Amino acid sequence: MYLKVEISDTPAKLEHGLMFRPKLGENDGMIFKFSYPKKLSFWGLNTYIPLDIAFINTNNKISRISHISPLSTKIVSSDIPCDIAIEANYNYFKKNKIKVGDSIFFKKITDKIGYISFF
């Protein structure tokens, strides 16, 4: 199982994320790549799609999976310093039996698109 992701790795892209999108393909998502590990925080302001978010630690393992409600200002954060977050449609991780402790492999295809496999 692969998740096709848009790459968010600049300050502007990291801030904008999936805001203002009316939909997201079933196996599509976004990867947020930060330059160093830190406690990551997200919310659903201006985001119309119900999302799940996986926080990835420096060992490329999922440390937490949370839900982001559309248009919500509730902050969702990683428990530990992480340098990657992955957003996908709500229930994507559960539906695909992806859980905390699983590892990821990211393959960059272009500057804008990549694929993530989970194991």
Protein Blocks (a to p, Z undefined) as FASTA:
>chain_A
ZZdddddfbfklmmnmmghiabdcfkbccddddfbdcdddddfehiabdcddddddfkop
afbdcdddehiabdcddfbdcfbdcdddehklmmnopaehiacddddfblmbccdddZZ
